[in-house]
Amino acid sequence: MKDLRIVFMGTPDFAVAILKHLVTKNYNIVGVITAPDKRAGRGRKLHESAIKKYATSANLTILQPKNLKNNDFNQQLQSLNADLQIVVAFRMLPKIVWQLPKYGTFNLHASLLPEYRGAAPIHWAIINGETKTGVTTFFIDDKIDTGEIILQDEITIYDDDTVGSLHDRMMLVGATLVAKTVDLITNGDVTTRKQPELDEKAAPKLNPENTKINWNKDIDTVYNKIRGLNPFPTAWTNIKNGTEEISAKIYTVQKEITDHNMAPSTIISSKKTLKVAVLNGYIIINEIKISGKKKMDVQSFLNGFTFLEGAKML
């Protein structure tokens, strides 16, 4: 068994679980590529990526290029003499980077490709009401998430899954799949299959427009939208309360399927409960954050907030 020299590329927590698994299993990680430190927060302090924090603790060589086509970076990358590169939740690579290693560069994508190509596959699978998803390893080519598939593993989406719970399960399954993929490549046993052209289910980048709740939709659509964005980046809405209009983020919710005659988006509240009328029932809100306040359970929220008659979600 050849001890392949591996360069790992990634940035967020999802990638950390995969890298940690490889390090724990003694794969030869000769370098880690991640995003540059960014200034954030009130103090504009420099923040390191999750991958950099872990790579530092594991004493791994770290590169943080601003430009992946930069000559200095490419010389540094070549000096690592990698046989294989692994990409998990990073960014699109130029050809000069992905074609560099002898055994190529493969990506772990959080969907069953060709479905849900794009930036937010875990979110969109839940938002669209899927009951299964999975993880895929594939060799990178010059397009986004279109390369030849190496391995796939299917994962069930449960009715109460949030993007947070599904994300954590997918990390564990993904870590095992990446290790299996490395072993196949190492042993010369890898076979691939071309992806079909299918691109009906996309996973575009999330933004304020596509994360806003439309309360005029049916109960399952609204429920799936909210849980598919919980806890990040979070579904949001505006609350019309008398003459006041407030922005709010909605976290944990439940469904109450029932017939009613209330107009969609109507708010029904008591001292302990908060729900919103939608088609075919009500969305019961368990956690909420209004603009300028911290996230709280709904009973704590209702202790300090009064909904006026006629209040509704916008």
N, C-alpha and C positions, 0 to 999 in steps of 0.2 A: 504493500500500500504506500503510495507516494504521499509525502507530507507537503501538500500544496501550500505555497505562500499566498495568503489571502489578504486582500484589501477590502475593508468593509466601509460602506457609505450609508449614512443615515443621520437623522436629526432628533425625532421625538421619542417619547417613552416606548411607543410601539417597537421601534428599532432596537431599543436597549435590551428588551427581553430576548431578542434574537441573537444579538452580539454576546450577551452574557451567557447564553446557552452554548455558543460556539467556544467561548473562552473556557467555560467550565469543563467542556468535553475535550479540551486540549487541542483544538484546531489551531493551526499556525497563523495567527492574525498579525501581519507585519505592518499594518497601518490602518488608521481610521480617518475617513474624510467626513467632515461635518460642516454645518453652517458657521459663519463668523459670529462672534459674540455680538449681541445687540443691546442697545440701551433701551430700558423700559422702566415704567413706574414713575412716581413723582420725583424721585431723586435722580432719574435718568442714569441709574447704575447699569454697568455692563452685566448682562445675563448670559451664562453659558448654556448651550443646548444640553438636553438630557444625555445625549450620546457622549458629549465631551466630558461631562461630569463622571460618567461611568468609565470611559476610556482612560481618564486621568487616574482614577482609583485603581485601575487594572494595569497601570504603567505601560499603556500602549502608545505607539507613535501617532501623533495627531496632526492633520493638516486641515486648515480652514480657509480655503480659497474664496475670494469674492467673485472671481471670474474663472470658470472651469477651462477656458481656452487660453488662459495666461501662460506664457512660456515658462516662467519660473516654476509655477505650480506643476506643469506637465513634466518638467525636468525632475522635480522632487518625486512625482508619482512614478516616473520611470526608474528612479534610483531605488525604489522599494522592491523592484524586480518581482512583481506579483505574477503568479500563474493564473489567478482567478480573482474576479471582483464580484462582490455581493452588494446589491442595492436594496435598501428597505426604507421607504418613506423619505426619499431624498428629493432630488429635482431631476429634470431631464438632462441627460448627459450628451455632450457633443461626441461625434464619432471618434475624434482623436483620443477620447478617454475610454469609451466602452469597447473599442476594438483593440485596446492595448495588450491585455493579457493573452497568453497562449491558449488558455481554455475559455476565453471570453468573459462576459459579464452577465450575470443573471439577476433578476429582480424578484422580490416577493411582493405579490399584489393581493390585497385583501378582498378578493372576489373570485368567483368561478369564471374566469375569462372565457369567452369574449364579453360576458356581461359586466357592466359597471366598470368600464374603463374610465379613468379620470382621477380627480383629486380626492373625492370623498365617498369611496365605495361602501364603507360600513354604514354611514349615515343613510345613503340613498336606498340601500337594500331594506332597511327598516321603514323608512318613509314610504316606500312603495308597497309595503305590506308583504314582502317576501317571507316565506317560511323556511327557506334554506339559503345559505350562501357558502362561502368557503375561502380557501387560500390557494394561490397559484404561483409556482415558480416558472419563469420563462426567460429565455435569452433575449437580451435587449437588442433592438434594431433601431432604425432611424426615425420611427414613429412612436407615439405614446401608447404603451401597453398592448402592442400588436405582435410582439415576437413569438417565436415558436415555444409552445408549452412543454415543460419538462414533467412536472408533477402537479397534482391537485388533490385537495382533501376537503370533503364536504362538512359543513357545520350547520346544525339546526338553529333556526331563529325562533325563540319562544315568544308567546304572546305578551309576556311581561318584560321582555328584554328591552334595555335601553342601549344607546350606542356605547355607553360606558361598560355595561356588563358584557356585551357582545365583543367589543374591542379587547377586553381582557382575556376572554376565551380564545379569540383568534390569535393573540400573541403567542399563547402556549402551543397551539396547533401549528402556527407558522414557524416557530422555532424548531420543532421536530422536522417539519417539511424541508426547511433550509438545510439542516444537517443531513437528511436523506439525500438531498440534491447534490450536496458537496461529495458525499460518499460515492454516488453514481458517477460523477465526473471524475473523481479520483481513480476509481477502478476501471474507467473506460467503458462503463455499462450504460451510459446515458443514451436514451432515444427521445426524440422530440416529435411533436405533431404541429402542423400549421394551424393557426387560428382561422376559423371561418370569418367572413367579412362582417358578420352580424354586429350591429352597433345600435340596437334598438333601445337598450337600457344603459344610459350613460350616468356618470357620476361627477357632474360638474362641480367646480369650486363653490363653496357656500358663501352667501353674501346676505346683506340685510333684506333684500327683496325675496329671496327664496327660503328664508328662515322665518318669515312673518306668518302667523297663523291666520287662515281663512276660516272663520267660524260658520260660514254658510255651507261648508262641505258636510258630508255625512260623518257619523260618529267615528267610524274606523279610520277614515282619512285624517281627521283631526288628531285622533289618538296616536296614530302612527307617526304623524309629523312631529308631535311633541316628544315622544319617546325616542324618535330617531335623531333628535338634537340634544338629548339630555345625557350627560351634563355639559357637553360642549358642542357647538358654540351657544346653544340654547335657543329654543323657539321663543318668539317675542310677540307682543301685541300692544295695542293702546287700549286704555280703559277710559271710557267716557263716564264720569261721575259728576252729575250736575253740570256745571259750567267748566269743570276742570277736566283736562285730558292728561293722562299719565301713561308713561311707557312702563311696561312690565315684562319680565322674563318668567316663563312658566317651566317648571321642572317636573317633578313626579305627579302623575295624574292616574285616574282610574276611569273606566267606562261604566255608565249606567244606561243600559239599553231599555228603552221604554217609549211608549207613545205619549205625546203631549201636544198641546196647542200653542206653545210659546214660540215667539219669533226667535230664529237663530241669533246667537250672540247675547241674548238676555242673561243677566247675572242674577243668580238666586243665592242669597247668603243668609246665614244665621250667626249665632255667636261662635259656633264651632265648625261650620261647613261652608264651603264655597263651591258652587258649580255653575256651569255655563250651558245654556240650551244650544243644542245642535240638532241636525236632522237625525231622527231615530233615537234620540236620548239626550243624555247630559254628560259633559266632561267634568268629573270631580277633581278639583285642584288640591293637591296635598302640600306642594311647596311652591313658593312664589318669591320674586324679588322685584320690588318696584324701584324706579329710578331714584338714585340717591340713598337708598337703604340697603341693608344687607339681606341676603337670602334667608328666609325663615319658613318654618312649618306654618300651615295656614291658620291654625288656631292662635298662634302667637301673633301672626299678621292681623287677624280679625280683632284681637284685643286692643289694637291701636289704630284701626282703620274702620270707617263706617261707609258702607255703600248706600247711596241715596236711592230713592224710588226711581225706576227707569234706567238705572245704571246698566251699561252694556260694554261689550268688547268691540273694538273697531278693527 
